[in-house]
Amino acid sequence: MNKKVAILISGSGSNMRALIEASLNHKFPARIELVISNKSDAGGLLIAKEYGIQTRFLDRKLFDNNEDYDSAISNLLKERNIDVVCAAGYMKIFTKQFVETWKNKIINIHPSLLPEYKGLNTHNRVLDDHKKISGCTTHIVEKELDAGPILIQASVPVKSDDTVESLAKRVLIMEHIIYPLTLKRFILGQV
């Protein structure tokens, strides 16, 4: 029986699309049940609807605090009997309460080779430090930002003429490869 997956997004949804496309293969062990965004104008909401996936926008401004907001998300996930939560460009830090509720059930993708370059502006920092290699990482979400056990990493060479945009584009190609692979292996207990 396929595991039920929810994807949390804030933006264009390119990693979300990669997960959805992978899930269309009848051999893939997961079904994308729900896409939730904290941004009403997230392009990924339209993409998810095109695939016939239920979407929800939750406005943080309607909640007194982050705990109440994350509780509302958690309730949506429980209503749908979600097994795994994928953060895909979700630009909001989870509360400790949410991470505890969904312990070892949230996976994330980050555009650097963790533990290096946690947080934002990873490509800028890689270029500023004149690194020769960058990449992306999938990991289990824990309370600390961009921490948790690493599941899969992919390296991308940094070219001498790279800009933030060109490096980001090449890293994103690898993100689209390793995130569906991570979800599959995670569900099958192979990572």
Phi, psi and omega in degrees: 000131181292143176283147178268128185240140170245143179243131177255129184227166172227348189225225190291336175081027182291321176290325175301315180299319179299320178293317179298313181301317179297322184289345179287340176289126184298342179273350182288135188277017182221154176233129179280115185263329192204141172238126180242136177234147173265004178235126183292332183261016180297122180301332180298334178297318179293319179299314181300319179298323178300329179272002179078022180265136179295137180235154175219138170250126176245121182273115181303328183296342181275359183242147183293327183204173182295328180296315179295322179297310181294329176296321178296319177296314181301319179296320176299317181295318180294320178303325182266005181055045181290137179263322185225139177248127177249120173271121183229088183071032178272108190266054176214136180280131179290146174286158178300321180299317180294316180297321178294317181299321184250033184307130180061022178234003179246126173241152184224157172240138183229138185275050171204171175272087180302148013277003178286145171059054172291159175083209188266171175056039185298316184293321176304312184292322177300314181292319178299327180271003178055041178290151179267340183224139172231201179157204182215161186220136166255143183206161173282137182280131172236181186299321180284141183300130177052037176247193180097158183303132178283136180260301179218144173231151174227133181267148176226125178293143175266123181272153184297333181258016181295143167251171177304317183294315183292321178293316180301320181296316180290322177295320181298324177302317179289325177302316182294338178275312188279337182291311176299322178297318178298313181300316179300309182293324179298313181294323180278359179072029183260358175229000000 
